[in-house]
Amino acid sequence: VCPCGWSKIGNKCYKFFAISANWNVARSSCQQNGGDLVIISSLIESNLLAREAKKRGLVASWIGYFRPRDQSADKFLSVCGVKPTYTNWAAGEPNDSGGRENCAHIYTAGVKVGQWNDGTCSSKIHYICEFNYLRCN
């Protein structure tokens, strides 16, 4: 059972925000709602989230991955602070274009639907939260 306002999809609870925010504000919003930016663990989950987000009017949406500023372009961590066990980067990504793309988002439409891209953390886009069920342990 998911908390009020959260959607149960598969065996997890998600909240889709069609308001735009930068990555840090999006993460704070997720945390204030009892979760965090989503950590995606499989291709099935990636595609499912993209499809559900699109149904709700979300376009590119922040997810729970970031690159510490002192790391190379491909050194992303999850919001748990560890290297992801699964990724679904679009071809040629992450590329740290302009040397300032330190946060990840998922495409919810077009040919790259379900795939990830690194973006500028200050960009204001939609976001997807996952209810916190001790997933970092």
N, C-alpha and C positions, 0 to 999 in steps of 0.2 A: 504494500500500500504506500502510495506516495503522499507527501504533504499536500495540503490544499494549494492549488495553483501550479502544481508540478504534473507532468505527463509521464505515465508509465509506458515505456516502449521497451519491449523485450523484458529484461529483468532489472532495468535501471530506471531512475527518475530523472527527467530533464526539464529544464525551463528555457523557453525560447524568448529572447527579447528582441522585438522589432523596433526598439529605440536605438539610436546610435550613440556610441560612447567610445572613448579611446580604450586601449587594452587595460590599463590600470584601473580606470573607473569601472569598466565591465567586470573585472575580477573582484573589485570591492563590492559591487552590486550582488554578484553571485554569493560572496561570503556573507553578506548581510541577509541573504535569503536562505542560508543554511547549507550552501554548497560551495562550488568553485567552478572556474571555467572547465569545460569538459575535457577529459583525457580519453582519447579514442583508442580502443584496443584491438580493432580488427577492421578489415575491409568492409565486412558486412555492416558494422556499426557506423563506419564513415559514410557509406552510401545511404544507410537508413536515416542518419541525422541530416544529411544534405537534403534528402527527399522531404522529411518532416519539416525542416526549416523552410524550404521553398513553399510548402503548403501554407505555412503561416506568414508568408510574405517577406521572409528574411532573404537577403542576398548574401554577399560575402560576410562571414560571421567569425568573430574571434573564438579561438579554442585555447586550451590550456597548455601552450608551449611558448617558450621564450628563449632567446639566445643571450647569455651574459655578454656584456659589451667587449670583454677582453678575449672572446673566443672566435674561432674561425666560422665562416658562414654556415657550415653544416653541424655545428655543435649546439644544438637545441636541447633544452631540458624541459621536463614537464613541470607543472606547478608544484609537484611533490619534490622538485629539486634533483631529480634523477634523469638519466638518459632514457628516452622513450623506448619501450619494447616493441612498438609498432609505429610506423610512419606511412604516410601516403602522399608524399610531395609530388606536385605536378612536375613534368619534365623540365629539367634545368633549375629546379628549386631545391632547397633554398639558395638564393644567389646573393643576398645582402646587397641588392642594387643601391647604389649611392652610399654604401657604407652605413646605412641607418635602418635596415629592416631587421628588427630584433624580436618581432612577435608574429605568431602564426594565425592564419585564418583558413577557413574551409570555403570552397566554392559551392554554391547551392544551385547553380544553373550553368547552362552552356556546355561546351565540350569537356570542360575540366570538372564537372560536377562530382562532388565527393573527394576531390583532390585538394591538397593543401598548398599554401603559398606563404612566404614570409613577407610581412608588410611593416610599414612604419608604425610603431606603437602609438603614436599620437593621432593617427587616422581615426576618425569616428565612423564605426560600422556597427552592424548588429552583433549579437553574441549569444552563445549557448552555454548554459550552466548545467552541471550534473550535481544531484543531491549528494552531500558528503556522507559516505558510509564507510569511513576509515579506509578509503581506497589507497592511501599513501602507505599503509602498513603492510 
